[in-house]
Amino acid sequence: MLSKCFITDAPVQTVSNSDFDGIFYYVEYGESKFFFKFHWDHFNSNFVEKNKHILQGLILNKKFQYDKNDNFYDNERLEKIIAEARVPKTPEEKKENLLMYLHTLQDYEGSPIKFSSVNDEIAKKLYFNNYKELVFFIYTLQDEGLFDLKELKHPTQLTSVK
């Protein structure tokens, strides 16, 4: 029995349906709830598995191509969504996206930014693979002199985004 979503890795609530030879389930992710259908023998292709964070980011940003009337997904459809997604993919795009996000957290230019938390959900929302990649880019921006970290052990409070 399926325990986690093929797309989000979140726990699922499976639904049986004798009219369709496949897997039906509900999943909650971020602030959204979805009903997905997959073939009974579905497994993610290497491409989908490697880029699943893009699908997760699209869901968290409410940009996932979801149609309640056509909720059947397979690797071809997921790969198409990933390939056509307008998200930061290169290191430069990821740095720019992170910098723009940090800028939105400021009260005014140069004001301190305090994260309530830096976690995997924020990383996914910014289209990073995981929390470790987000932290890597935070340190990269610091090394480039774009802001200062107050606490280097846990990058949860940033100051003076330049």
Secondary structure as UniProt FT lines:
FT   TURN            6..8
FT   STRAND          11..15
FT   TURN            18..19
FT   STRAND          22..29
FT   TURN            30..31
FT   STRAND          32..39
FT   TURN            40..41
FT   HELIX           46..50
FT   HELIX           52..60
FT   TURN            61..62
FT   TURN            68..69
FT   HELIX           75..84
FT   HELIX           91..104
FT   TURN            109..110
FT   STRAND          113..114
FT   HELIX           120..125
FT   TURN            126..127
FT   HELIX           131..143
FT   TURN            144..145
FT   STRAND          148..149
FT   STRAND          157..159
//
